[in-house]
Amino acid sequence: MNQDSYSSDQPTGQDPLVLLKTLQLLWTKQELGKLKEEIRRGFARLEDPLAGLLAMLESSSDWKGKGHSLGYCITTELQLWIKAHPAVPQSGTKLKKLQARVLGMLSQCPANLLDPLISIYQLHTADRNYLLEHVSHLYLQGNYKEAAILSIKLKLQPDQDVEKMCTPLLLQDKANLVEEYVAEYPELQRKLLQTLDMWCEPSFNIRDIIRPYQGLSKYNPEKFNRRVLSKLIFRLLERFNVDSALCPNVINQRHLRTLNYLFYKRFVEKTMTEENWADHIQSTVGENRWLQAHLVQSLLRHCDARGAARWAQHCQVPPEMLPQAVAEELQKLHIQDRVEEVTKADNYEASKKKDYYQLPIPRENIHFLQTWEETLQCWEKVLQAGQVVGVDMEWKPSFGMVGKPRVALLQLALKDEVFLLDLPRLLKQAEAEGEKEKLPHFIQMLYSDAAITKLGYGMSGDLSSLAATCSALKDTEKQMLGVVDLLAVDKQLQWGKDSRKVDGLSPEHSHEERGVRQPEKGLSLLVQHVLGKPLDKTEQLSNWEKRPLREEQILYAASDAYCLLEIYERLCKDPESFGLGSDLTESLVGKQSKKPRAKKQLNKQEAPSPSGQEFQGPRTEPSRPPAPISPQEFSVVCDNMLQGLGRYLRCLGVDVRLLDNEDDHRKAAEVCNCNKYLKVSRERMKQLVESSRQVSGEHSAGCPGSQSCSVTVPVCDTAQPGCTPHSEQAEGTDQCRAAMGLAGDTVLQVTAIPPGVLDRAELTDFYCCTCCGKVFWEGSHFGRIVSQFQDVLVASGNTQSFYELS
């Protein structure tokens, strides 16, 4: 219907409620065409359309619910009608009265009605003080969400207290609304971040925030703690690109967790070299006195005074920060001691060569490239038809800090040499010369050339970091041709059921040398299966941005890329022995170009070497889809998942029964399926850990080169856990039941408890397996596991936590 036809409908003073009844009848009949026509004709006959709309909304309630409603339809049609009749909008006192009426309705409006009503009644032109007073009234009534939403719609935030407005929203787990509240106001973003950071200060009592909001609806205390607040702060810092120096408390706490993690990797797992560890310690602690104090405390927990003095010297801790005993030892250090340490380190490195994959090419064939002149020579060799290139990338571990990792080193391995490209240096040089596109152009040429075979492991994760480093490369993954992702190949290989339980250490190695060594995984495990020895992962978490790179880092990076060539060659040479089809063009070659983004890569590890066979190049046409998994294979996968879940639940005192007729077969496949666990209080566990450290001190000098700073030692010959089958947890009568040595020479692995766990107040008890000695404790992981497997967990109905796998 056009505008001329409206002019024939003169205002007649029609009652808006009579019009509403007509519209409700059409709405019920779902005659939407006639409905919209009648709405337009009806507004033309109303003496005051704006007042008429409010009268219809006030006498109806269908618009208060979510979704499409008659009220919404009438409102949006009025918006369109007003655009065709610009003389309709009111002004002056009459408009103010209408604005007062509509403001009273907005708190009940669904989100889709807010903007149309605000526009129709020109609320942005209303008196600002009046609007603020109305929002304040909503707030005092406890309508915090509605007050915030209305403030956002009317842009009232600059005149409000950001802490006051956002606190109840955070208590109600409405962080997304908080983000929207400050999204357009940088000053409010900074104020909010400073407030959140203040709440994360260790001495701040977080209950002081909650006290004024007792009885708050939808308040979830589990969603309001320092851990959740810390995650929110880092998310806001990244989203709004705010300097992290604005939030010193959460930054210090994150660095402290990094510090504890590094101590765990070095002294418990023992999987980091001294140089690598020291690099990260120095970059983490820096000149921060608070972190330096924690560093000293951690050193004293893991080393004796002399060892702590050595590390304090290595990490450049100011002498005034050291306890007297450590400071005295620091003065006694001599050059001869350092020489002895270097000798020990050299002996240790020599012993490792027996256990790990070694790069087969001469050291002079590894080239570290920092200039474009050097890089051009690399391009000429790499960008040749028929070439096979192992590609890998390294970046500095973020340890949970803000931002995506940026590639610090790009490794390109050919059959006889390896090129290590210093990406930050090359990008900076290209930008200075006004040729920023040079590096992206080279990388795009490499990945899009179907005549060059590119080998990688978890290529999607590498390319994601590469895109974060250089935005011009964000579409590289969509343009890939001739690529072989050995991570996908690894998933196809048919390893034996128990073949992945190899830890990569020779049998003659002592327990002290192994530490709490985890089984090999990722690329390292693939290298072990195909080439016989795993990768040495001690440089995996290196600071790859620090220059110059250490020799160990250079060899590690070269091996990481070169091993891909050897794996590919070995698989091409004898595919059937690895469970692959004889036609490797179907088994190994990735898709032609577009491929779905893989899940985030979790494990990125190291390398092997080639033997001189001709490589089989990939076909450029898309590969066939993988064969469907057989029922037997699916059964094995499910079996492993359920067995692992069962073991985990048992370790937390949950009785788990596998409903299967082949119990003996299942038990034979389990590594630890004990149903007897010793419940030990946190205080008692602290005593056990302290006893372990004292014993460790008697057997170790605690020096930096030593790998025996943390041990487990039996304390008594027999232990009576006080546990009956089905995990009936007994507290134990006293000391001996919680002793470190259990029956059958089982030793409690108390040194495997990461730093900081014993200081967590929410942990009251630990659970110790009486068969293998492992120590477990409850955490968020347990809750996630149970929730993920709800479909196969059935509560038994008795008074204890009891689940059955069905």
ZAMARGU-4260 file (C-alpha; in steps of 0.2 Angstrom, whole numbers, plus 5000, padded with zeros to 4 digits):
<rodrens>
0) 5000/5000/5000 | 5008/5017/4995 | 5008/5033/5004 | 4994/5041/4994 | 4982/5028/5000
5) 4987/5032/5018 | 4981/5050/5015 | 4963/5044/5012 | 4963/5038/5030 | 4960/5053/5040
10) 4963/5053/5059 | 4946/5048/5067 | 4951/5046/5085 | 4949/5028/5084 | 4951/5019/5101
15) 4968/5010/5100 | 4962/4996/5111 | 4948/4992/5098 | 4962/4992/5085 | 4972/4980/5096
20) 4957/4967/5096 | 4957/4968/5077 | 4975/4965/5076 | 4975/4951/5089 | 4962/4942/5078
25) 4973/4943/5062 | 4988/4938/5072 | 4979/4922/5078 | 4974/4918/5060 | 4992/4921/5055
30) 4986/4932/5041 | 5002/4943/5042 | 4999/4952/5026 | 4982/4958/5031 | 4989/4961/5049
35) 5003/4973/5043 | 4990/4982/5031 | 4978/4985/5045 | 4992/4991/5057 | 4997/5005/5045
40) 4979/5009/5041 | 4975/5009/5060 | 4990/5021/5064 | 4984/5033/5051 | 4967/5034/5059
45) 4973/5036/5077 | 4974/5054/5083 | 4990/5050/5092 | 5000/5035/5085 | 5014/5036/5098
50) 5002/5036/5113 | 4991/5023/5104 | 5006/5011/5104 | 5009/5013/5122 | 4991/5010/5126
55) 4991/4994/5116 | 5007/4988/5124 | 5001/4992/5142 | 4985/4982/5139 | 4994/4967/5132
60) 5008/4956/5139 | 5012/4945/5124 | 5027/4956/5120 | 5036/4953/5137 | 5041/4935/5131
65) 5056/4931/5120 | 5054/4929/5102 | 5043/4936/5089 | 5027/4943/5096 | 5012/4954/5091
70) 5019/4968/5101 | 5035/4967/5092 | 5026/4967/5075 | 5016/4982/5079 | 5031/4992/5085
75) 5042/4989/5070 | 5028/4993/5058 | 5025/5009/5068 | 5044/5013/5065 | 5041/5011/5046
80) 5025/5021/5046 | 5034/5035/5055 | 5048/5036/5042 | 5034/5038/5029 | 5026/5051/5039
85) 5040/5062/5047 | 5027/5075/5054 | 5021/5062/5066 | 5034/5062/5080 | 5030/5072/5096
90) 5040/5085/5105 | 5040/5096/5120 | 5030/5092/5136 | 5019/5079/5127 | 5034/5069/5122
95) 5042/5070/5139 | 5026/5062/5146 | 5027/5048/5133 | 5045/5045/5137 | 5041/5043/5156
100) 5028/5030/5151 | 5040/5020/5140 | 5054/5020/5152 | 5043/5011/5164 | 5041/4998/5151
105) 5059/4995/5145 | 5064/4985/5160 | 5052/4972/5155 | 5055/4972/5137 | 5064/4958/5127
110) 5080/4964/5119 | 5072/4965/5101 | 5060/4978/5107 | 5072/4990/5116 | 5080/4998/5100
115) 5063/5001/5091 | 5055/5009/5107 | 5071/5020/5111 | 5070/5026/5093 | 5052/5029/5092
120) 5051/5039/5108 | 5068/5048/5105 | 5075/5043/5122 | 5092/5049/5117 | 5085/5066/5118
125) 5078/5064/5135 | 5085/5073/5150 | 5101/5064/5155 | 5099/5066/5173 | 5081/5059/5172
130) 5088/5044/5163 | 5102/5041/5175 | 5089/5042/5190 | 5078/5029/5181 | 5093/5017/5179
135) 5098/5020/5197 | 5080/5016/5202 | 5081/4999/5193 | 5098/4996/5201 | 5092/4999/5218
140) 5077/4987/5215 | 5090/4973/5211 | 5087/4974/5192 | 5106/4975/5188 | 5106/4967/5171
145) 5091/4978/5165 | 5100/4993/5172 | 5116/4989/5163 | 5107/4985/5147 | 5097/5001/5147
150) 5113/5011/5151 | 5122/5003/5136 | 5107/5007/5124 | 5106/5025/5131 | 5125/5027/5132
155) 5125/5032/5150 | 5141/5023/5155 | 5153/5039/5156 | 5141/5046/5170 | 5141/5030/5180
160) 5152/5021/5193 | 5159/5006/5183 | 5164/4996/5198 | 5146/4998/5206 | 5138/4994/5189
165) 5148/4979/5185 | 5151/4970/5202 | 5133/4962/5203 | 5135/4957/5185 | 5151/4948/5188
170) 5143/4940/5204 | 5129/4933/5192 | 5142/4927/5180 | 5137/4940/5166 | 5155/4944/5161
175) 5149/4946/5143 | 5138/4960/5148 | 5152/4968/5158 | 5163/4968/5142 | 5149/4976/5132
180) 5146/4989/5145 | 5164/4995/5144 | 5167/4991/5125 | 5166/5009/5118 | 5175/5018/5132
185) 5194/5015/5135 | 5194/5025/5151 | 5181/5013/5158 | 5190/4998/5152 | 5206/5004/5162
190) 5196/5008/5177 | 5187/4991/5177 | 5204/4982/5174 | 5212/4991/5189 | 5197/4986/5200
195) 5198/4968/5195 | 5216/4968/5197 | 5214/4975/5215 | 5202/4961/5219 | 5216/4949/5214
200) 5229/4956/5226 | 5233/4941/5238 | 5229/4952/5254 | 5212/4957/5247 | 5197/4949/5255
205) 5186/4944/5241 | 5171/4941/5253 | 5171/4960/5255 | 5164/4962/5238 | 5151/4949/5240
210) 5144/4955/5257 | 5133/4970/5251 | 5125/4958/5238 | 5119/4944/5250 | 5104/4935/5243
215) 5108/4940/5226 | 5098/4929/5213 | 5108/4918/5202 | 5124/4921/5212 | 5136/4907/5209
220) 5151/4908/5221 | 5161/4895/5211 | 5161/4907/5196 | 5168/4922/5207 | 5186/4919/5213
225) 5203/4924/5209 | 5206/4911/5196 | 5190/4916/5186 | 5194/4935/5188 | 5212/4932/5182
230) 5205/4924/5166 | 5193/4938/5163 | 5207/4951/5165 | 5218/4943/5153 | 5204/4941/5140
235) 5200/4960/5143 | 5218/4965/5141 | 5219/4956/5124 | 5202/4961/5118 | 5204/4980/5121
240) 5223/4980/5118 | 5227/4987/5135 | 5245/4987/5142 | 5246/4973/5155 | 5257/4984/5166
245) 5240/4991/5172 | 5236/4974/5181 | 5252/4970/5191 | 5244/4958/5203 | 5237/4946/5190
250) 5253/4948/5180 | 5264/4943/5195 | 5252/4929/5200 | 5254/4922/5182 | 5272/4924/5183
255) 5272/4915/5199 | 5263/4900/5192 | 5275/4900/5178 | 5289/4900/5191 | 5282/4885/5199
260) 5279/4876/5183 | 5297/4879/5178 | 5303/4872/5195 | 5292/4857/5192 | 5299/4854/5175
265) 5317/4856/5181 | 5317/4847/5198 | 5303/4835/5197 | 5300/4830/5179 | 5318/4834/5175
270) 5315/4838/5157 | 5323/4855/5155 | 5342/4858/5153 | 5350/4870/5165 | 5353/4884/5152
275) 5335/4883/5145 | 5328/4883/5163 | 5339/4898/5168 | 5334/4908/5152 | 5316/4906/5157
280) 5319/4910/5175 | 5328/4926/5171 | 5315/4932/5158 | 5300/4927/5170 | 5307/4935/5186
285) 5317/4950/5179 | 5320/4963/5192 | 5303/4960/5201 | 5308/4960/5219 | 5292/4950/5224
290) 5296/4937/5211 | 5314/4936/5216 | 5308/4933/5234 | 5298/4918/5228 | 5312/4912/5218
295) 5323/4911/5233 | 5310/4902/5243 | 5308/4889/5229 | 5326/4887/5228 | 5327/4883/5246
300) 5313/4870/5244 | 5322/4861/5230 | 5341/4863/5234 | 5352/4865/5249 | 5359/4882/5254
305) 5374/4880/5242 | 5363/4874/5227 | 5352/4889/5231 | 5367/4901/5231 | 5372/4894/5214
310) 5355/4897/5206 | 5354/4914/5214 | 5370/4919/5206 | 5365/4912/5190 | 5348/4921/5190
315) 5356/4937/5196 | 5346/4938/5212 | 5352/4953/5222 | 5362/4947/5238 | 5351/4958/5249
320) 5336/4947/5244 | 5345/4931/5251 | 5343/4923/5268 | 5360/4924/5278 | 5364/4905/5275
325) 5362/4907/5256 | 5372/4924/5256 | 5386/4916/5265 | 5387/4901/5253 | 5386/4914/5238
330) 5403/4921/5245 | 5411/4904/5246 | 5408/4899/5227 | 5424/4897/5218 | 5429/4894/5200
335) 5434/4876/5203 | 5416/4873/5207 | 5410/4880/5191 | 5422/4869/5181 | 5416/4854/5190
340) 5398/4858/5185 | 5403/4860/5167 | 5411/4843/5168 | 5395/4835/5175 | 5385/4843/5162
345) 5396/4837/5148 | 5395/4819/5155 | 5376/4821/5156 | 5375/4827/5138 | 5386/4813/5132
350) 5375/4800/5140 | 5360/4807/5132 | 5366/4803/5114 | 5364/4785/5118 | 5345/4787/5121
355) 5339/4800/5109 | 5338/4803/5090 | 5354/4812/5083 | 5355/4823/5068 | 5364/4814/5054
360) 5371/4829/5044 | 5387/4839/5049 | 5385/4854/5060 | 5392/4865/5046 | 5376/4861/5035
365) 5365/4869/5047 | 5363/4888/5042 | 5356/4901/5054 | 5350/4915/5042 | 5348/4933/5048
370) 5350/4943/5032 | 5340/4944/5016 | 5356/4940/5006 | 5358/4924/5015 | 5340/4920/5013
375) 5340/4922/4994 | 5352/4907/4993 | 5340/4897/5004 | 5325/4902/4992 | 5335/4896/4977
380) 5337/4878/4984 | 5320/4876/4992 | 5309/4883/4978 | 5314/4869/4966 | 5301/4857/4958
385) 5302/4840/4965 | 5310/4846/4981 | 5305/4838/4998 | 5305/4850/5013 | 5303/4847/5031
390) 5295/4863/5039 | 5294/4867/5057 | 5292/4883/5068 | 5297/4888/5085 | 5291/4902/5097
395) 5293/4907/5114 | 5281/4898/5126 | 5268/4910/5132 | 5265/4901/5149 | 5247/4908/5148
400) 5251/4926/5145 | 5241/4937/5134 | 5242/4936/5115 | 5245/4922/5102 | 5262/4915/5100
405) 5273/4924/5087 | 5285/4913/5077 | 5303/4916/5081 | 5311/4903/5070 | 5306/4895/5054
410) 5315/4879/5050 | 5317/4872/5032 | 5325/4855/5031 | 5332/4848/5014 | 5341/4831/5012
415) 5358/4838/5015 | 5356/4854/5025 | 5344/4864/5036 | 5340/4882/5035 | 5335/4891/5051
420) 5327/4908/5047 | 5327/4922/5061 | 5310/4928/5057 | 5309/4943/5068 | 5326/4949/5062
425) 5321/4946/5043 | 5304/4955/5045 | 5312/4970/5054 | 5325/4971/5040 | 5312/4970/5026
430) 5301/4983/5034 | 5316/4995/5036 | 5319/4992/5017 | 5301/4995/5013 | 5298/4978/5006
435) 5287/4970/5019 | 5280/4958/5007 | 5296/4949/5003 | 5295/4936/5017 | 5276/4932/5015
440) 5279/4931/4996 | 5292/4917/4998 | 5281/4907/5011 | 5266/4908/5000 | 5276/4902/4985
445) 5282/4887/4995 | 5265/4882/5002 | 5256/4884/4986 | 5268/4875/4974 | 5261/4858/4971
450) 5278/4852/4964 | 5286/4854/4981 | 5282/4842/4995 | 5280/4850/5012 | 5281/4839/5027
455) 5275/4845/5044 | 5268/4839/5060 | 5252/4848/5066 | 5254/4861/5052 | 5237/4870/5056
460) 5245/4875/5073 | 5261/4881/5065 | 5251/4891/5052 | 5240/4899/5065 | 5255/4906/5074
465) 5263/4911/5057 | 5247/4921/5053 | 5248/4930/5070 | 5266/4934/5066 | 5263/4941/5049
470) 5245/4946/5044 | 5248/4944/5026 | 5249/4925/5028 | 5232/4923/5036 | 5225/4913/5021
475) 5241/4902/5018 | 5232/4887/5025 | 5218/4889/5012 | 5230/4889/4998 | 5241/4874/5002
480) 5246/4862/4989 | 5257/4846/4990 | 5257/4845/5009 | 5259/4830/5020 | 5254/4833/5038
485) 5262/4819/5048 | 5251/4822/5062 | 5236/4815/5052 | 5247/4801/5046 | 5252/4797/5064
490) 5233/4795/5067 | 5232/4782/5053 | 5246/4771/5058 | 5241/4755/5067 | 5252/4754/5082
495) 5250/4740/5094 | 5239/4743/5109 | 5253/4744/5121 | 5267/4751/5110 | 5264/4769/5116
500) 5269/4765/5133 | 5288/4768/5130 | 5296/4781/5140 | 5311/4784/5129 | 5324/4780/5143
505) 5336/4765/5143 | 5333/4752/5156 | 5349/4755/5165 | 5344/4773/5169 | 5341/4776/5187
510) 5325/4782/5195 | 5334/4799/5199 | 5338/4801/5180 | 5321/4797/5175 | 5312/4809/5187
515) 5294/4809/5184 | 5296/4805/5166 | 5280/4804/5156 | 5279/4792/5141 | 5284/4800/5124
520) 5270/4808/5114 | 5266/4818/5098 | 5281/4819/5086 | 5293/4812/5098 | 5283/4796/5099
525) 5281/4795/5081 | 5300/4797/5079 | 5303/4783/5092 | 5291/4771/5082 | 5298/4774/5065
530) 5316/4778/5068 | 5320/4769/5084 | 5324/4783/5097 | 5313/4797/5103 | 5317/4816/5102
535) 5326/4825/5116 | 5313/4837/5122 | 5324/4847/5134 | 5325/4862/5123 | 5306/4861/5118
540) 5301/4876/5130 | 5316/4886/5126 | 5316/4905/5125 | 5316/4906/5106 | 5316/4925/5105
545) 5333/4927/5114 | 5348/4930/5103 | 5360/4922/5101 | 5353/4905/5101 | 5362/4892/5111
550) 5370/4878/5102 | 5358/4866/5109 | 5344/4876/5103 | 5351/4876/5085 | 5353/4857/5085
555) 5336/4855/5092 | 5327/4866/5079 | 5337/4858/5065 | 5332/4840/5071 | 5314/4845/5073
560) 5312/4849/5055 | 5325/4836/5048 | 5316/4821/5057 | 5301/4824/5046 | 5311/4819/5030
565) 5317/4803/5038 | 5300/4798/5044 | 5293/4801/5027 | 5307/4792/5018 | 5305/4777/5030
570) 5286/4776/5028 | 5288/4777/5009 | 5301/4763/5009 | 5291/4751/5019 | 5273/4756/5021
575) 5265/4739/5025 | 5276/4737/5040 | 5268/4752/5048 | 5250/4747/5043 | 5249/4758/5028
580) 5243/4753/5011 | 5256/4750/4997 | 5249/4765/4987 | 5256/4779/4998 | 5248/4792/4987
585) 5232/4787/4996 | 5239/4785/5013 | 5251/4800/5016 | 5246/4814/5004 | 5236/4828/5011
590) 5221/4836/5002 | 5225/4848/4988 | 5221/4865/4995 | 5207/4869/5006 | 5207/4859/5022
595) 5197/4861/5038 | 5206/4869/5052 | 5213/4856/5064 | 5211/4856/5082 | 5223/4866/5092
600) 5240/4857/5093 | 5244/4851/5110 | 5260/4843/5108 | 5274/4849/5097 | 5290/4840/5099
605) 5306/4834/5090 | 5316/4825/5077 | 5326/4810/5067 | 5337/4807/5050 | 5336/4801/5032
610) 5346/4787/5023 | 5347/4791/5005 | 5331/4783/4997 | 5321/4792/4984 | 5306/4801/4991
615) 5289/4798/4983 | 5281/4814/4979 | 5263/4818/4983 | 5249/4818/4970 | 5241/4835/4969
620) 5223/4829/4967 | 5212/4827/4983 | 5215/4811/4992 | 5202/4798/4996 | 5193/4800/5012
625) 5200/4788/5026 | 5192/4771/5028 | 5178/4770/5041 | 5184/4763/5058 | 5179/4745/5061
630) 5168/4740/5075 | 5183/4731/5083 | 5194/4747/5082 | 5180/4757/5089 | 5178/4745/5103
635) 5196/4746/5107 | 5195/4765/5108 | 5180/4765/5119 | 5188/4752/5130 | 5204/4763/5133
640) 5193/4778/5137 | 5182/4769/5149 | 5197/4760/5157 | 5206/4777/5159 | 5190/4785/5166
645) 5188/4771/5178 | 5206/4772/5185 | 5204/4791/5187 | 5188/4789/5197 | 5194/4776/5208
650) 5209/4787/5212 | 5197/4799/5219 | 5188/4787/5230 | 5174/4783/5218 | 5169/4765/5216
655) 5168/4760/5198 | 5162/4743/5191 | 5164/4739/5173 | 5149/4730/5167 | 5157/4717/5156
660) 5159/4698/5155 | 5177/4699/5151 | 5183/4706/5167 | 5200/4696/5167 | 5204/4702/5149
665) 5200/4720/5154 | 5211/4720/5170 | 5225/4713/5161 | 5225/4728/5149 | 5226/4740/5164
670) 5242/4749/5171 | 5234/4753/5187 | 5217/4748/5192 | 5218/4747/5211 | 5203/4749/5221
675) 5212/4753/5238 | 5216/4771/5241 | 5224/4779/5257 | 5216/4795/5262 | 5229/4807/5269
680) 5225/4824/5276 | 5234/4840/5268 | 5244/4843/5284 | 5250/4825/5285 | 5255/4826/5266
685) 5265/4842/5269 | 5275/4832/5283 | 5278/4818/5270 | 5284/4830/5257 | 5295/4838/5270
690) 5302/4822/5275 | 5306/4817/5257 | 5315/4833/5255 | 5326/4830/5270 | 5330/4813/5264
695) 5334/4820/5247 | 5346/4833/5255 | 5356/4818/5263 | 5358/4810/5246 | 5361/4826/5235
700) 5372/4841/5236 | 5358/4851/5229 | 5369/4859/5215 | 5362/4865/5199 | 5370/4851/5189
705) 5362/4838/5199 | 5346/4829/5194 | 5343/4821/5211 | 5336/4836/5221 | 5319/4827/5223
710) 5317/4809/5228 | 5305/4797/5236 | 5310/4785/5250 | 5301/4772/5260 | 5299/4776/5278
715) 5291/4760/5285 | 5291/4742/5279 | 5272/4739/5281 | 5258/4750/5279 | 5240/4747/5283
720) 5230/4758/5273 | 5214/4754/5282 | 5205/4752/5265 | 5193/4739/5261 | 5188/4734/5243
725) 5177/4746/5233 | 5187/4761/5240 | 5181/4762/5257 | 5192/4777/5263 | 5199/4776/5280
730) 5208/4790/5289 | 5221/4778/5296 | 5225/4777/5314 | 5240/4788/5313 | 5257/4790/5307
735) 5262/4773/5299 | 5246/4772/5289 | 5251/4788/5280 | 5269/4783/5279 | 5278/4785/5263
740) 5281/4767/5261 | 5266/4755/5258 | 5265/4736/5258 | 5274/4727/5245 | 5288/4740/5244
745) 5276/4752/5236 | 5283/4770/5238 | 5272/4785/5238 | 5277/4797/5224 | 5275/4813/5235
750) 5289/4822/5224 | 5277/4822/5209 | 5265/4834/5218 | 5268/4851/5209 | 5273/4866/5218
755) 5259/4876/5226 | 5246/4862/5227 | 5249/4859/5245 | 5246/4877/5248 | 5228/4877/5241
760) 5216/4879/5255 | 5202/4871/5246 | 5211/4854/5246 | 5208/4845/5262 | 5213/4827/5257
765) 5225/4817/5246 | 5222/4800/5239 | 5236/4788/5238 | 5235/4772/5227 | 5241/4757/5238
770) 5247/4748/5222 | 5257/4760/5212 | 5260/4774/5225 | 5253/4788/5214 | 5245/4803/5224
775) 5229/4811/5218 | 5219/4826/5223 | 5202/4833/5218 | 5201/4847/5206 | 5191/4855/5192
780) 5197/4841/5180 | 5187/4828/5190 | 5171/4838/5188 | 5174/4840/5170 | 5177/4821/5167
785) 5162/4816/5177 | 5151/4829/5167 | 5158/4823/5150 | 5154/4805/5154 | 5137/4807/5162
790) 5129/4796/5149 | 5139/4781/5155 | 5139/4785/5173 | 5124/4779/5184 | 5123/4784/5202
795) 5120/4769/5213 | 5109/4777/5225 | 5118/4773/5241 | 5126/4786/5253 | 5143/4785/5245
800) 5149/4792/5229 | 5147/4777/5218 | 5146/4775/5200 | 5144/4761/5188 | 5149/4761/5170
805) 5134/4756/5159
</rodrens>
